Amino acid sequence: MSRSFVRNSKFRHVFGQAAKADQCYDDIRISQMTWDSNFCSVNPKFVAMIVDASGGGAFMVLPLTKTGRIDMSYPTVCGHTGPVLDIEFCPHNDNIIASSSEDCSVMIWEIPDGGLTLPLTDPVVKLEGHSKRVGLLNWHPTAHNVLMSAGCDNIIILWNVARGEAVVRIDVHPDMIYSACWNRDGSRILTSCKDKTLRLLDPRKGTVLFEKEKPHEGFRPIRAVFVSDGKILTTGFSRMSERQVALWDPNNFGQPLTLQELDTSSGVLLPFYDPDTGVVYLCGKGDSSIRYFEVTDEAPFVHYLSMYSSKESQKGMGYMPKRGLEVNKCEIARFYKLHERKCEPIVMTVPRKSDLFQEDLYPDTVGPEPSVEADEWFQGKNGEPILISLKDGFTSTTKTKEFKVHKSLLKTNSTSAASQQESSGPTKMHAPSSLFWDAGTSMLLKSRTTMWADQLTGMMASRPASSRPIPATRLILGLASSFCTQVVKSAPQKTTSRLRQLNRMLMMVMALAACRSEARTSRES
């Protein structure tokens, strides 16, 4: 008698569930760029998404709690002169995010705790060293202020962000770099290239340790990540455009440990690996599903678990670090799926009856504290990740690692942080980038408003009571003409596209003048 055996796994019944409508982020114009990056980055404080912008590149950073419809005037990070291609939050400071762009630069930004109240145009640090657009970013997992960038000039640069210096330049790729990632302690870099070669690099020396030609036979992009025990998982295409997933032993690159064909599609599979559970999630751009597999030491090594499916396709995907999950709900992963006009959280849950902490699901995980500083790492020191417990829900017992930059960089980049801090009062107004007022223009407007109100009050009071009232249209047009003339003379470079602010200012003038006129009339009577 034959029996069918089902492999025993605690993740066999993992299921995905989309958030309710009021927990999504709606009315966001997600970027239409055709680039195979995630377009989204998330941490326990914020979610960031690359958005469409005119006249340059921009991305939006929202507090996780700011769900619902996002106003079109919500401020963005808009310092790049070309479209933004990749963004990534720093793993050691939730307020720091890096962005790369077609303008060949990498910029480092600091986001206030409550989110942006004004458009952010001045980065804390600007890193320039690539000669072509920069499409990949990856922070070092254990070293503080070490960032890797890869550009279409086929160069990988390792930056000391605090000093704004390019410390290592790796030039071993003959063609475009498709993916680049660190191993668990950051002592190795894994890359995939358009020449269909997988390379394992020594990051400090910039040399190739091992390489594998044609891990997948197809011509579409290959993605690669480190998984358990230093093994390498790749996604790619066969000659017949069938999507594949494979597992490799870097000590024996001859044949894959396993090679599985999934389906036929043109979307690149983005792998997200959870080292705590051994589960890898494959999200295809343009797909409407997320496949997940368990990576183990038993053949066939990569075991299919299940698939989450939805109706709408995904334009990008963000992956929450483990310390940002809700352990009391048995979440083992949370994704932020980008649609055409919204961002939708998707939660992966292990069904459990008990309300107690599930120790088998939540071993100690990587925390936000770095184990080495940038200078130490570049000099050869490695450090294992510092682990934290999620048993009582993660709360930081140490002060957030301060982001420090060289004094010479602070001199030219302190204006942005100061303006954000000043604006974080009890009343917060979100102004679009085209309506941004600096301090000098604000003072000018206040003085002009008071002057015009005084003039209007005197004019109205001096008119005989029997005279006809001043037509409102003519009065407003006259004030508008005077306003524009005065501001253009004083600050011509600050006055474009400010019709909304002009309208608000005129309403303030009219209201103030009316109040003063009524007060004077009552005193005279």
C-alpha positions in Angstrom: 0.0 0.0 0.0 1.4 3.4 -1.0 1.5 6.3 1.3 2.0 10.0 0.5 4.3 11.8 2.9 4.2 15.5 3.5 7.3 17.2 4.7 7.0 18.4 8.3 7.5 22.1 8.6 6.2 24.8 11.0 5.9 27.2 8.1 3.8 24.9 5.9 0.6 26.8 6.8 2.0 30.3 6.5 -0.6 32.6 4.8 -0.5 36.1 3.5 -3.1 38.7 4.2 -3.5 42.2 2.7 -4.2 45.1 5.1 -7.6 46.7 5.2 -8.3 49.8 3.1 -7.9 52.2 6.0 -4.4 50.8 6.7 -3.0 51.4 3.2 -1.3 54.5 1.9 -3.5 55.9 -0.9 -3.3 58.4 -3.7 0.5 58.2 -4.2 1.9 58.6 -7.6 4.4 55.7 -7.7 7.3 56.2 -10.1 6.9 55.0 -13.7 10.6 54.4 -14.2 11.5 51.0 -15.8 14.2 50.0 -13.4 14.5 46.7 -11.5 15.0 48.0 -8.0 12.5 47.7 -5.1 11.3 51.3 -5.3 10.4 51.0 -1.6 12.2 50.8 1.7 10.7 50.4 5.2 11.8 50.2 8.8 9.9 50.3 12.2 9.4 54.1 11.9 8.9 55.0 8.2 8.0 53.7 4.8 9.6 55.4 1.8 8.5 55.2 -1.9 10.0 56.6 -5.1 7.3 58.8 -6.7 6.9 60.7 -9.9 8.2 64.2 -9.9 8.7 66.9 -12.5 12.0 68.6 -12.9 14.0 66.0 -11.1 13.7 63.0 -8.9 11.8 62.6 -5.6 10.7 60.1 -3.0 8.2 60.2 -0.2 8.8 59.2 3.4 5.8 58.6 5.6 5.5 57.6 9.2 4.0 54.1 9.4 1.0 55.5 11.3 0.1 58.0 8.5 -2.3 55.7 6.6 -5.2 56.6 4.4 -5.3 59.2 1.7 -2.0 61.1 1.3 -2.5 64.7 0.2 -0.9 65.7 -3.1 0.8 68.6 -1.3 2.6 66.3 1.2 6.3 67.2 1.2 8.8 65.0 -0.5 12.6 64.5 -0.5 13.5 66.2 -3.8 17.2 67.1 -4.0 18.1 65.0 -7.0 18.2 66.6 -10.5 17.4 63.2 -12.2 14.9 60.4 -11.5 15.6 58.5 -8.3 16.4 54.8 -9.0 17.0 53.3 -5.5 16.4 54.1 -1.8 17.4 52.3 1.3 17.1 53.0 5.0 20.2 52.7 7.2 20.0 49.6 9.4 21.6 51.4 12.3 19.6 54.6 12.4 15.9 54.6 11.4 16.0 58.3 10.5 18.8 58.0 7.9 18.0 57.0 4.3 20.2 56.9 1.2 19.1 57.6 -2.4 20.7 57.2 -5.8 19.7 58.7 -9.1 20.3 59.2 -12.8 22.2 62.3 -11.9 25.2 60.1 -11.0 25.0 61.0 -7.3 24.2 59.3 -4.0 22.6 61.4 -1.2 22.2 60.8 2.5 19.1 62.3 4.2 18.0 62.7 7.8 14.2 62.4 8.4 12.8 64.0 11.6 11.0 61.7 14.0 7.5 62.9 13.1 8.1 62.9 9.4 8.6 65.8 7.0 6.7 69.1 7.4 8.5 70.8 4.5 10.1 69.6 1.3 13.6 68.3 2.0 16.1 69.5 -0.7 19.4 69.6 1.1 21.1 66.3 1.9 23.2 65.7 5.0 25.9 64.3 2.7 26.3 64.2 -1.1 28.5 61.4 -2.5 29.9 61.9 -6.0 32.2 59.4 -7.7 30.2 57.6 -10.4 30.3 58.7 -14.0 26.9 57.2 -14.9 23.6 56.7 -13.2 23.7 54.9 -9.8 21.1 52.1 -9.6 22.0 50.0 -6.5 22.5 50.8 -2.9 23.2 48.5 0.1 24.2 49.5 3.6 26.8 47.4 5.4 25.0 45.1 7.9 27.4 45.5 10.8 29.7 48.4 10.2 28.5 51.9 11.0 28.3 54.4 8.1 29.6 52.1 5.4 27.5 52.2 2.2 27.9 50.3 -1.1 26.8 51.8 -4.4 26.8 50.3 -7.9 26.5 52.4 -11.0 26.0 51.9 -14.8 29.7 52.7 -15.1 30.2 49.1 -13.9 31.9 50.3 -10.8 31.2 49.4 -7.1 32.2 52.1 -4.6 32.4 51.6 -0.8 31.8 54.9 1.0 32.7 56.1 4.4 29.5 58.2 4.7 30.6 60.1 7.8 33.6 61.5 5.9 31.9 61.7 2.5 34.8 59.7 1.0 35.0 56.9 -1.6 37.4 54.5 0.2 37.3 51.5 -2.1 36.5 51.3 -5.9 35.9 47.8 -7.3 36.3 47.6 -11.1 36.0 43.9 -12.0 32.8 43.9 -14.0 32.8 44.2 -17.8 29.1 45.1 -18.0 26.2 46.4 -16.0 25.8 45.1 -12.4 22.4 43.6 -11.8 22.6 43.0 -8.1 25.1 43.4 -5.2 24.7 42.3 -1.6 26.7 41.7 1.6 26.9 38.4 3.6 25.8 38.3 7.2 28.9 39.9 8.7 29.8 42.1 5.7 33.1 40.4 5.0 32.1 39.4 1.4 30.1 40.9 -1.5 28.1 38.9 -4.0 27.3 40.4 -7.4 25.5 39.4 -10.6 26.4 41.0 -13.9 25.0 41.4 -17.4 27.8 39.1 -18.7 25.9 36.3 -16.9 28.6 35.8 -14.3 28.2 35.5 -10.5 31.1 36.9 -8.5 32.1 36.6 -4.9 34.3 39.5 -3.9 36.7 40.6 -1.1 35.3 44.1 -0.4 38.4 45.7 1.0 40.8 44.4 -1.7 38.3 44.6 -4.5 39.3 41.2 -5.8 37.3 38.2 -7.2 37.5 35.2 -4.9 35.1 32.9 -6.9 33.0 33.3 -9.9 30.4 31.2 -11.7 29.6 31.7 -15.4 26.0 31.3 -16.5 24.3 30.2 -13.3 21.2 30.7 -15.5 21.2 30.4 -19.3 18.7 33.2 -20.1 19.6 36.7 -21.0 17.3 38.4 -18.5 18.7 39.9 -15.2 19.9 37.6 -12.5 19.5 38.3 -8.8 21.5 36.7 -6.0 21.5 36.7 -2.2 23.4 34.9 0.6 21.3 32.4 2.6 22.2 30.0 5.5 25.7 28.6 5.9 27.1 30.9 3.3 25.2 29.3 0.5 23.9 31.4 -2.4 20.4 31.6 -3.8 19.9 32.9 -7.3 16.9 33.8 -9.5 17.1 34.0 -13.3 15.8 32.7 -16.6 16.3 29.7 -18.8 16.9 29.9 -22.5 13.1 29.5 -23.0 12.4 32.5 -20.6 11.3 30.2 -17.8 11.9 31.7 -14.4 14.2 29.7 -12.2 15.5 29.6 -8.6 18.8 27.8 -7.8 20.9 27.2 -4.7 24.7 27.1 -4.9 27.6 26.1 -2.6 30.4 28.7 -3.1 33.0 26.1 -2.3 31.8 24.1 -5.3 30.4 26.2 -8.1 30.3 23.4 -10.6 26.7 22.3 -10.3 23.8 23.8 -8.3 22.5 22.0 -5.2 19.1 22.5 -6.7 17.6 24.2 -9.8 13.8 24.6 -10.0 11.7 26.1 -12.8 8.8 28.2 -11.7 6.8 29.6 -14.6 7.2 31.6 -17.8 7.1 35.3 -17.3 9.3 38.4 -18.1 9.3 39.9 -14.6 12.5 39.8 -12.6 12.2 37.8 -9.3 13.3 39.8 -6.3 14.5 37.5 -3.4 14.0 38.5 0.2 15.6 36.1 2.7 14.8 35.8 6.4 17.9 34.2 8.2 15.9 33.6 11.4 13.3 31.3 9.8 15.2 30.2 6.6 12.3 31.3 4.5 12.9 33.1 1.2 10.2 35.1 -0.5 10.2 35.7 -4.3 8.4 38.8 -5.5 8.2 39.3 -9.3 7.9 42.8 -10.7 4.7 42.9 -12.7 3.4 39.8 -10.8 0.4 39.7 -8.6 1.8 37.0 -6.3 4.5 36.3 -3.7 6.0 32.7 -3.6 7.8 31.5 -0.5 10.2 28.7 0.0 12.0 27.2 3.0 15.8 26.7 2.6 17.1 23.6 4.6 20.0 21.2 4.6 18.0 18.3 3.2 17.4 17.7 -0.5 16.1 19.3 -2.5 17.2 22.1 -0.2 14.7 24.7 -1.5 11.2 23.5 -0.5 8.1 25.2 -1.9 5.7 26.3 0.9 2.9 28.3 -0.7 1.9 31.4 -2.6 0.1 34.6 -1.8 -2.0 35.9 -4.7 -3.9 39.1 -5.3 -5.7 40.8 -8.2 -3.4 43.8 -8.9 0.3 43.6 -10.0 3.1 45.0 -8.0 5.4 47.8 -9.2 7.8 47.4 -6.2 8.1 45.9 -2.8 9.4 46.9 0.6 10.5 44.4 3.3 10.2 45.1 7.0 13.1 44.2 9.3 12.2 41.6 11.9 12.3 44.0 14.8 9.4 45.9 13.2 6.9 42.9 13.2 4.1 42.3 15.7 5.2 39.2 17.5 1.9 38.9 19.4 0.2 38.2 16.1 2.7 35.6 14.9 3.9 37.8 12.0 7.0 36.4 10.4 7.2 38.8 7.5 5.6 42.0 6.3 5.8 43.4 2.8 4.8 46.8 1.5 3.4 46.3 -2.0 3.4 49.2 -4.5 0.5 49.6 -6.8 -0.1 52.3 -9.4 -1.5 54.7 -6.9 -1.1 53.2 -3.4 1.1 51.2 -1.0 -0.5 48.1 0.5 1.0 46.2 3.5 0.9 42.4 3.3 1.4 40.4 6.4 2.7 36.8 6.5 1.4 34.9 9.5 1.9 31.5 11.1 -1.4 30.3 12.5 -1.1 29.5 16.2 -3.7 29.0 18.8 -1.7 30.0 21.8 -1.3 33.7 22.7 2.1 33.0 24.3 5.4 34.2 22.8 6.4 31.7 20.1 10.1 31.1 20.7 10.5 28.8 17.8 9.3 31.6 15.4 11.3 34.4 16.9 14.9 33.5 17.8 17.2 36.4 18.7 17.4 38.6 15.6 19.7 41.3 14.2 19.3 44.6 16.1 20.0 48.2 15.1 23.3 48.5 17.0 26.5 48.3 14.7 29.3 46.1 15.9 32.2 48.1 14.3 32.8 51.6 13.1 33.6 52.5 9.5 37.3 53.2 10.0 37.8 50.0 11.9 36.1 48.0 9.2 38.1 49.5 6.4 41.2 48.6 8.4 40.3 44.9 8.4 38.1 44.4 11.5 34.9 42.3 11.1 32.1 42.1 13.5 29.1 39.7 13.9 25.7 41.2 14.1 24.5 42.2 17.6 21.4 40.2 18.3 18.3 41.3 20.3 15.3 39.4 21.7 11.8 40.0 20.6 10.1 38.3 23.5 8.6 41.4 25.1 8.4 43.3 21.8 11.5 45.1 20.8 12.2 48.4 22.6 15.6 50.0 22.3 17.5 50.1 25.6 20.3 52.2 24.1 20.3 55.5 22.5 19.8 55.4 18.7 23.2 55.4 17.0 23.9 59.1 16.2 24.6 59.9 12.6 27.8 62.0 12.7 29.5 63.6 9.7 32.8 65.4 9.3 32.7 69.0 10.4 33.4 70.3 6.9 30.3 68.5 5.6 28.1 69.9 8.5 29.0 73.5 7.6 27.3 73.3 4.2 24.4 70.9 5.1 23.0 72.2 8.4 20.3 74.5 6.9 17.9 71.7 6.0 17.8 70.1 9.4 17.4 73.5 11.1 14.4 74.4 8.9 12.7 71.1 9.6 13.2 71.5 13.3 11.8 75.0 13.4 8.7 74.0 11.6 7.7 71.2 14.0 5.4 73.2 16.2 1.9 72.3 17.4 0.4 73.3 14.0 2.0 71.5 11.1 1.3 72.6 7.5 2.5 70.5 4.6 3.5 72.7 1.7 4.4 71.4 -1.7 7.9 71.9 -3.0 6.8 74.6 -5.4 5.4 76.7 -2.5 8.5 76.5 -0.3 9.2 79.8 1.6 12.6 80.5 3.1 13.0 82.6 6.3 13.8 85.8 4.4 10.8 85.6 2.2 8.5 84.8 5.2 9.7 88.0 7.0 9.1 90.0 3.9 5.6 88.7 3.6 4.8 89.5 7.2 6.0 93.1 6.9 4.1 93.6 3.6 0.9 92.1 5.0 1.0 94.5 8.0 1.7 97.5 5.7 -1.1 96.7 3.3 -3.5 96.1 6.1 -2.8 99.5 7.6 -3.2 101.2 4.2 -6.4 99.4 3.5 -7.8 100.3 6.9 -7.0 104.0 6.5 -8.5 104.0 3.0 -11.8 102.4 4.1 -12.1 104.7 7.2 -11.5 107.9 5.2 -14.3 107.3 2.7 -17.6 109.0 3.4 -20.3 106.7 4.7 -22.6 107.6 1.8 -20.0 106.7 -0.8 -20.3 103.4 -2.7 -18.3 100.5 -1.3 -15.1 99.4 -3.0 -15.8 96.5 -5.4 -14.2 93.4 -3.9 -12.9 92.2 -7.3 -11.1 95.5 -8.0 -9.7 95.6 -4.4 -8.3 92.0 -4.6 -6.8 92.6 -8.0 -5.1 95.7 -6.8 -3.7 94.0 -3.8 -2.6 91.1 -6.0 -0.7 93.4 -8.3 0.9 95.3 -5.5 1.9 92.0 -3.7 3.5 90.5 -6.8 5.4 93.7 -7.7 6.8 94.1 -4.2 7.9 90.5 -3.8 9.4 90.2 -7.2 11.5 93.3 -6.6 12.7 91.9 -3.2 13.2 88.2 -4.0 12.8 87.4 -7.7 14.1 83.9 -7.5 11.6 82.8 -4.8 8.3 83.8 -6.4 7.4 81.3 -9.1 4.3 79.1 -8.9 2.9 80.6 -5.6 -0.7 81.3 -6.5 -2.1 79.3 -3.6 0.0 81.1 -1.1 -0.9 84.4 -2.7 -4.6 83.6 -2.3 -4.1 82.8 1.4 -2.2 86.0 2.0 -4.9 88.1 0.3 -7.6 86.5 2.4 -5.6 87.3 5.5 -5.2 90.9 4.5 -8.9 91.3 3.8 -9.9 89.8 7.1 -7.4 91.9 9.1 -8.5 95.1 7.3 -12.2 94.3 7.9 -11.6 93.7 11.6 -9.7 97.0 12.1 -12.3 98.9 10.1 -15.2 97.5 12.3 -13.2 98.3 15.4 -12.6 101.9 14.4 -16.2 102.4 13.3 -17.5 101.2 16.7 -15.1 103.5 18.6 -16.2 106.6 16.5 -19.9 105.8 17.1 
